[in-house]
Structure formats: C-alpha cells, structure tokens
Amino acid sequence: MNAMNRRSFLSTTGLGSIALNALLQQDASAAGKAQALAGLPHHTPKAKRVIFLYMSGGPSHLETFDWKPKLAELDGKPMPESFTKGQPIAQLQGQVLKAQGALTKFKQYGKNGQWISDFLPYHAKMADDICIVKSMLTDQINHDPAHTVMNTGTAISGRPSMGSWVNYGLGSESQDLPGFVVMTSFAGRNPQPISQRMWNNGFLPGKFQGVEFNSVGDPVYYLGNPKGVSPQQQHDLVDAVKELDQHRNKTINSPDVETRIAAYEMAFRMQTSVPDLMDISKEPKEALELYGAKPGDGSFASNCLLARRLAERGVRFIQLYHRDWDHHGDLVKYMNICCGATDRATWALMTDLKRRGLLDDTLIVWGGEFGRTPMFQGKGGAGRDHHMKGFSMWLAGGGIKPGMSFGATDELGYHSVENKVHVRDLHATVLHQLGIDHNRFTVKYQGLDMKLTGVEPSRVVKEILA
C-alpha cells in the first residue's frame, strides 16, 4: 500500500491526515515517551516544563506594571522630541505626539513594594510570587513579525518555535499526549488572528510542532471514530497499518516510516486521553470556582485549568494565547475586559500549581509581543500605539527569584535603560532553567549551526535566578 493510498485509507477512520500530521509528537519508546537528545540536559534543570501565558496584541506596560509619575505630570502635553526623534513609531508616524499618563491607578504590593495597577487586582495577590522584568526589548513593531520574534527568536518566517525547540531537545514526559500543546481564547473587540506558524516546527522534524487543542467542540479535529467504528476495530486498523509499514521499511529503511508508525500509535492513545483531559466537568466544584471556569466555554479561565491538567500529565511546553490586547483606542474599556478575562485565572493557576507542588518545577512566563507607547492615540477613546523599545513581562516558578522587579525604562516608559532584556535573553533564560545551554543547543540546517537565540549576542539573565 503506497503512502497516498494509506493516507486515504486512514482518512476513512477518525485518524484523518490533518490529525496525523498534527500528532507527530513523540517517538514511541518502550514506555511510549519521547527521549531527550543525547547530552541533554546540559546541567541540572530547575524547571521540567513551561507554561507561557501569551497576551497577544501587546498589553500596555504603562497600565500594568510600569508606574511613571513623570508621564502623569506631562499628560496632554507635547511628548519631548528627545525621546521620539528618529525612533520607530507605527501608526503615530507623522502625527502630533502628546504624552499620556496612566489611565488607571497604581499601588505597591508585597514585601518589596511591587508596582501593580488597579486593572490587575489578582496580580496584586501574586506580588511576592512573580519576577517582573520591566526592561524588555524586541526587534519588530508590527504584530506578525513581533509574534514571530517572540516565538522563534527571529522575524524570519519558518523557523522553529521555542516550544518546538524544547520538545525536540527534551522530549515529552507523557506517553499519550503531545509534548507541546497550544490553546487560544479571546475577549474584547475582536479575535486578532494568530498564525499557526507561531507554534510550527520549522526545520525540526514535524513531530515536534505544537498541537492546537480546541477549547470548544472537538478538542482535536478528526480524532473521534466515525459512527459504527468501535475502538477494537480502530486498534486492529492501526496494527494492520503498522505491520504494512514495518514490512515496507525492511526495504527502504526510512526513519520517517518509524516516526509515522509512532504517530499512528500516539493518535490511537490520544483518542482516549484527550477527551478525558479536556472534560473539566470532572473537576471539583471548588476548582471550577477558583478559576472562574465553566466547562466548554472556551475561556482563558478554562484554558488555565486545562494547563494545570496538562502539566500534571507531563506535557513539556504549554502555550495559552489570549487575543485582543491591541488597544489603539478605548483602552480603559478593553483593558477592563482583557484583565477581567485573565487576571483571576492567572492567579488561580499560580495558586493551584503551588498547592499541588508543581510551581517549583514549572516555569510560568506572562507577556505579549511588545508594549504600548507613552503617547496618546485616540480611536474611539484614549489608546496607545505599538511599542518595541521598552515593555514588561513576568516570570514565576521554575527557579526564578520571586517578589522582585528587574530592569527599568526611562521616566516616560519609552526606552529600556537599565538591565535591558532582549527577547533572545528571555529565550536563553527559559532554556537555561530547563537545563539547556542555548549556545550549545544547535541543529545543522543549510550548512549553518542554527539555534533558538540566533547569532546576535544573548545572555542568561542570571540576576533573576534563585
């Protein structure tokens, strides 16, 4: 049976070609788990897994963690040209630039007096758990290329995502779930699109790409059996295809065939594991209330609860996208909506991981692709434009120092000026906490030794490590 006929044969069952390509996640060892590359980890890891809470669209650092009294004093006045002359500006290019102070109040919380805005009351409860990095930098000022940098380390499309790199290097701890899982949610004016390139495997083997789980409807398309096909029939089919592939591979000796055999077996196991995983109605009422989650609602809260379930089951890299942080206008209205959708759930995830003993070896990252300008942009109410020269993210768990702020922007929140942290430095730090030296973690591609952190200078931000 040739490859095309085999795919056609399988598409008549629940294991359609889309699912099969998406589920090339693990080499099947005797235990059913993907193994780490030889020589990895390079050093003792502090984290076993990553949960990346990705605030897609660029949340304003000036309305979350970066309080600027001087900017408040200049509110409504001309933005000093010394800050903006010759600087990249997106939609404000050519316009009269006016300073805009914070559109909410800030207070200090925790033992070290972390500045957190009133938009984030549940983050205020986490002040002693999170490390806020206030001096982030990126290379791109528009969404898609900035997403690409944040996810892959470069604006060049087609490179492997960070989740794929981690999955490739360390394998998965789960025998019946992918090593890299993605889920999306939105709440606000519109669901800003996110390209699947952001969790693609690039030049790494296809089995390491991210698998998107749907929060509403079928968790993974084509995973269920058609009506009239029993689990035993499905198992017999997988066994039959496996035997055909093994027979053919005696002749061609292709590692791709072995990978596809493993994919069929993984997909069969997922037919049982994924529906059970995604059914949060089995959670205690207390857990649902903690997160503010409702089964089947597709919310960020439900996705956070699922992230905890994925972490418990050994998934290596979990990425939750919450879209619609792109607030060019009506910033107060949409910040209330987005923070209302994510703030409590983020605190609940942190609380749940902590009480289950999972936070110590789970690295949580929170942030978007860039920040927002200190200048006014009005489209139906005060807003802010894209900004790449200074913004905030935070990390927690997984060997990160808790309850501290690191780095700073200038007095108006425009330029990162103290302890600058580029996206590449963030990537190097995440890999380090997983036991990987980013300079030694390379793959030969087109004659070059490629790595997540690229060829530009990058460093592990050791100052924030416990």
URSULCOR-V311098 format. One record per pair of residues at least 4 apart in sequence whose C-alpha atoms are under 7 Angstrom apart, sorted by the first residue. I is the first residue (numbers start at 1). J is the second residue. Records with the same first field share a line. If there is no record, write none. Layout:
BEGIN
I: J + J
END
This chain:
BEGIN
1: 5 + 6
2: 6
3: 7
4: 8
5: 9
6: 10
7: 11 + 17
8: 12
10: 15 + 16
11: 15 + 16 + 17
13: 225 + 226
14: 222 + 223 + 224 + 225 + 226
15: 19 + 20 + 222 + 223
16: 20 + 222
17: 21
18: 22
19: 23 + 221 + 222 + 223
20: 24 + 263 + 264 + 267
22: 211
23: 178 + 207 + 211 + 263 + 267
24: 206 + 207 + 208 + 263
25: 178 + 179 + 207 + 208
26: 33 + 34 + 178 + 207 + 262
27: 33 + 34 + 259 + 262
28: 32 + 33 + 34 + 262
29: 33 + 34
31: 175
32: 175
33: 172 + 173 + 174 + 175
34: 171 + 172
35: 170 + 171 + 172
36: 40 + 169 + 170 + 171
37: 169 + 170
40: 169 + 170 + 436
41: 435 + 436
42: 435 + 436 + 437
43: 435 + 436
44: 435
45: 433 + 434 + 435
46: 361 + 398 + 399 + 433 + 434
47: 361 + 362 + 363 + 398 + 399 + 433 + 434
48: 316 + 361 + 362 + 434
49: 316 + 317 + 361 + 362 + 363
50: 316 + 317 + 318 + 362 + 363 + 364
51: 317 + 318 + 319 + 363 + 364 + 365
52: 318 + 319 + 320 + 364 + 365 + 366
53: 319 + 320 + 321 + 365 + 366 + 367
54: 319 + 320 + 321 + 322 + 366 + 367 + 368
55: 59 + 321 + 322 + 323 + 325 + 367 + 368
56: 321 + 322 + 323 + 324 + 325 + 368 + 369
57: 143 + 323 + 324 + 325 + 326 + 368 + 369
58: 325 + 326 + 368 + 369 + 370 + 371 + 372
59: 325 + 368 + 371 + 372
60: 64 + 371 + 372
61: 65 + 66 + 371 + 372 + 391 + 392
62: 66 + 67 + 102
63: 102 + 103 + 104 + 117
64: 116 + 117 + 119
65: 115 + 116 + 117 + 392
66: 115 + 134
67: 106 + 115
68: 72 + 411 + 412 + 413
69: 73
70: 74 + 411 + 412
71: 75 + 99 + 100 + 101 + 412
72: 100 + 101 + 102
74: 99
75: 99 + 100 + 101
76: 98 + 99 + 100
77: 98 + 99
78: 97 + 98 + 99
79: 97 + 98 + 99 + 375
81: 85
89: 93
90: 141 + 385 + 386
91: 385
92: 385
97: 375 + 376
98: 375 + 376
99: 374 + 375 + 376
100: 374 + 375 + 376
103: 332
104: 117 + 118
105: 117 + 118
106: 115 + 116 + 117 + 118
107: 115 + 116 + 117
108: 113 + 114 + 115 + 116
109: 113 + 114 + 115 + 124 + 127
110: 114 + 127 + 128
111: 128
112: 403 + 404
114: 127 + 404 + 405
116: 120 + 124
119: 336 + 339
120: 124 + 339 + 343
122: 126 + 343 + 344 + 347
123: 127 + 343 + 347
126: 130 + 347
127: 403
128: 402 + 403
129: 396 + 402 + 403
130: 394 + 395 + 396 + 402 + 403 + 404
131: 394 + 395 + 396 + 401 + 402 + 403 + 404 + 405
132: 392 + 393 + 394 + 395 + 404 + 405 + 406
133: 392 + 393 + 394 + 405 + 406 + 407
134: 391 + 392 + 393 + 406 + 407 + 408 + 409
135: 390 + 391 + 392 + 407 + 408 + 409 + 416 + 418 + 419 + 420 + 421
136: 390 + 391 + 392 + 416 + 420 + 421 + 422 + 423
137: 388 + 389 + 390 + 391 + 421 + 422 + 423
138: 370 + 388 + 389 + 422 + 423
139: 388
140: 145 + 146 + 388
141: 146 + 386 + 387 + 388
142: 146
143: 147
144: 148
145: 149 + 155
146: 150 + 155 + 369
147: 151 + 369
148: 152 + 154 + 155 + 157 + 198
149: 153 + 154 + 155
150: 369 + 423
151: 161 + 162 + 198
152: 159 + 160 + 161 + 162 + 452
153: 424 + 452 + 453 + 454
158: 197 + 202
159: 202 + 203
160: 164 + 165 + 200 + 201 + 202 + 203 + 204
161: 165 + 198 + 199 + 200 + 201
162: 166 + 452
163: 167 + 180 + 199 + 210 + 317
164: 168 + 180 + 201 + 208 + 209 + 210
165: 169
166: 170
167: 171 + 172 + 179 + 180 + 208 + 316
168: 208
171: 179
172: 179 + 314 + 315 + 316
173: 314 + 315 + 316
174: 313 + 314 + 315
176: 266 + 269 + 270 + 273
177: 270 + 315
178: 315
179: 315 + 316 + 317
180: 209 + 210 + 211 + 315 + 316 + 317 + 318
181: 210 + 211 + 212 + 213 + 317 + 318 + 319
182: 210 + 211 + 212 + 213 + 318 + 319 + 320
183: 212 + 213 + 214 + 215 + 303 + 319 + 320 + 321
184: 320 + 321 + 322
185: 298 + 299 + 300 + 321 + 322 + 323
186: 191 + 322 + 323 + 324
187: 324 + 337 + 338 + 341
188: 324 + 334 + 337 + 338
189: 324
190: 324
191: 323 + 324
192: 323 + 324
196: 200
199: 209 + 210
200: 209 + 210
201: 205 + 206 + 208 + 209
213: 219 + 220
214: 218 + 219 + 220
215: 219 + 296 + 298
216: 296 + 297 + 298
219: 275
223: 271
224: 271
225: 229
229: 233 + 234
230: 234
231: 235
232: 236
233: 237
234: 238
235: 239
236: 240
237: 241
238: 242 + 264 + 265
239: 243
240: 244
241: 245
242: 246 + 261
243: 247
244: 248
245: 249 + 257
246: 250
248: 252
249: 253 + 254 + 257
255: 259
256: 260
257: 261
258: 262
259: 263
260: 264
261: 265
262: 266
263: 267
264: 268
265: 269
266: 270
267: 271
269: 273
270: 274
271: 275
272: 276
273: 277
274: 278
275: 279
277: 309
278: 306
280: 295
281: 295
283: 287 + 288
284: 288
285: 289
286: 290
287: 291
288: 292 + 293 + 294
289: 293
290: 348
291: 301 + 305 + 344 + 345 + 348
292: 301 + 345
293: 301 + 302
294: 302
298: 302
299: 303
300: 304 + 322 + 341 + 342
301: 305 + 342 + 345
302: 306
303: 307
304: 308 + 345 + 349
305: 309 + 349
306: 310
307: 311 + 318
308: 312 + 349 + 353
309: 313
310: 314 + 315
311: 315
325: 338
327: 331 + 334 + 383 + 384
328: 377 + 378 + 379 + 383 + 384 + 385
329: 377 + 378 + 379 + 380 + 381 + 382 + 383 + 384
330: 334 + 379 + 380 + 381 + 382 + 383
331: 335 + 382 + 383
332: 336
333: 337
334: 338
335: 339
336: 340
337: 341
338: 342
339: 343
342: 346
343: 347
344: 348
345: 349
346: 350
347: 351
348: 352
349: 353
350: 354
351: 355
352: 356
353: 357 + 358 + 359
354: 358 + 359
358: 362
359: 397 + 398
360: 397 + 398 + 399
361: 397 + 398
362: 397 + 398
363: 396 + 397 + 398
364: 395 + 396 + 397
365: 394 + 395 + 396
366: 393 + 394 + 395
367: 393 + 394
370: 387 + 388 + 391
371: 386 + 387 + 388 + 390 + 391
372: 384 + 385 + 386 + 387
373: 384 + 385 + 386 + 387 + 414
374: 412 + 413 + 414
375: 384
376: 382 + 383 + 384
377: 382 + 383 + 384 + 385
378: 382 + 383
379: 383
389: 414 + 415 + 416
390: 409 + 413 + 414 + 415 + 416
395: 400
396: 400 + 402
398: 433
399: 433 + 465 + 466
400: 464 + 465 + 466
401: 464 + 465 + 466
407: 418 + 419 + 420
408: 416 + 417 + 418
409: 413 + 414 + 415 + 416 + 417 + 418
410: 414 + 415 + 416 + 417
416: 420
421: 425 + 426
422: 426
423: 427
424: 428 + 453 + 458
425: 429 + 458 + 459 + 460 + 461
426: 430
427: 431 + 453
428: 432 + 438 + 453 + 459 + 460
429: 433 + 460 + 461
430: 434
431: 435 + 436 + 437 + 438
432: 436 + 437 + 460
436: 441
437: 441
438: 453
441: 451
442: 449 + 450 + 451
443: 449 + 450 + 451
444: 448 + 449 + 450
445: 449 + 450
450: 454
453: 458
END
